[in-house]
Amino acid sequence: MSDSSNQDLNEMEPKASQAPVPVLFFVIFVVLVYLSTMYLHNNAGGFNAKVYEPYGSYDVVKAVQPKGNADPRFEKGRVAYVTYCAPCHQNSGKGAPGQFPPLAGSDWVNTEGPNRIIRLIMNGLGGPITVSGVAWNPPAQMPPWKDVITDDEDMACLITYIRGESEWGNSGGPVTAEQVKAVRDEVSSRPIPWTEGELFETSEQ
Amino acid sequence: MNNGLLLFFGIVVAMVSSWFGFVHSPQLQFGTLVPEVDEASGATFPSPRSGAAIRGLDIYRQNGCASCHTQQVRQESYDFTVEISDYGDNTDQVAELLATYSSNYEAGSELPALPFNVVEGVDLGTANRIVKKISATEAAVMAQIVPHGPDIERGWGIRRTVGADYLLDKPVMLGNQRIGPDLANIGNRNPDANWHYVHLFQPRKAVEDSVMPSYPFLFDRIPVNGKPDVKALRLKGELVTDAEGRQIIPRAAAKDLVAYLLSLRLDTTLFEAPGLVVASDEESEATDVEDEAASQ
């Protein structure tokens, strides 16, 4: 071993050669990207947060929802009830003892026609009232709702719910927007709440 | 380093693309999830935990419970059951249709007791077709989805877990090993707080072949002086004691942890994870707990 050959090795710089990338590499790469994109397209459920395995897409999730016989007007009325009425009459419809009379099983609600209950809700009610044979003297009067629930159909849905909620034992028939409108036209000029006696003077239908 | 710049950009591209894949896209997908409020009942999902249960999550985390317990329920498939809840007035037509579709009903025999499952394990198309035929007779009938999977069959939940289930967990205690059973539904499977205390203090007392470590430091051990404390642990009416005959009283940490465990429930259905809600009565729930305690 001579000194000169060692020196040659030391001076030699390592250098990467410039070989072209094989075409096959690009082909495989493109095929892989294509396959993974297809996989995501078929299995990712459109990246929707509401879609999970084994439900393939949003449409599938929607289609498999349990379908009850629920009436949309009834459900709309339930929402309105919870918003406006439940604070006093409670979600259970049982009211509050000594303060607010019940709607569940009430003879004011389960009438043949909705005339009196529409009037009562439109203008509110003051003074003592007898509900299902029990005498009530609420400490506060029921407020008028005619200026709060101004849409006749909304009011009709609400009363349909109150009259038809079978969980409360109620079984009154549905109410139409026309029935509500007829009463609204009649009472719109009345500024004060009803009393029990005045309501009894109106028709039950 | 001849190609330093190329190498640098190669690394940047690799890091940025994986950030988009692993961080950004899940954020886009789930980042906007918020607890849902049911308009009709005013209830939120997931329902907020009590203060003790929120502290309990930290105890769960401190003691490494998630190393051996998962909180995720798997679902492999689903099918449909057609249930009839009211025969209506046209009973002859209903009987005819039941004879056509149901293998559990023989033509000419009396209509079965309600609610009756007309068919089970059918696909959506078949279920909808049968529902349409039967509802034309004005009977009350409905197709109900039934999720299937090994965990659901074990009773570990009525459906799979989804992102919305974990909205209130900070951090999420998913777990990835099932050395112990899944706990996503433990609050339903065993709602007996006392059983959980005993199980945490000495797992072998509650479950004979348990491999769970005991957590005695979550409890005070106090010598019995006259009558045992009302808060002392009891199993099936008998006082639980340690080797020296001292009574066992849960510390605050144990109470928090058990409050957390009992808050883990997988019994509600969601839009993204529909399932079959089975109306449970108190009696069957109580026997389930006893069976489970006996079998575990």
Chai-1 contact restraints between the chains, C-beta under 6 A:
chainA,res_idxA,chainB,res_idxB,connection_type,confidence,min_distance_angstrom,max_distance_angstrom,comment,restraint_id
A,A16,B,N2,contact,1.0,0.0,6.0,A-B,restraint_1
A,F47,B,Q29,contact,1.0,0.0,6.0,A-B,restraint_2
A,A49,B,Q29,contact,1.0,0.0,6.0,A-B,restraint_3
A,A49,B,F30,contact,1.0,0.0,6.0,A-B,restraint_4
A,A49,B,L33,contact,1.0,0.0,6.0,A-B,restraint_5
A,K50,B,E272,contact,1.0,0.0,6.0,A-B,restraint_6
A,Y52,B,V162,contact,1.0,0.0,6.0,A-B,restraint_7
A,Y52,B,E272,contact,1.0,0.0,6.0,A-B,restraint_8
A,P54,B,S77,contact,1.0,0.0,6.0,A-B,restraint_9
A,V64,B,I145,contact,1.0,0.0,6.0,A-B,restraint_10
A,V64,B,P274,contact,1.0,0.0,6.0,A-B,restraint_11
A,Q65,B,P274,contact,1.0,0.0,6.0,A-B,restraint_12
A,P66,B,Q144,contact,1.0,0.0,6.0,A-B,restraint_13
A,R78,B,A40,contact,1.0,0.0,6.0,A-B,restraint_14
A,V79,B,E39,contact,1.0,0.0,6.0,A-B,restraint_15
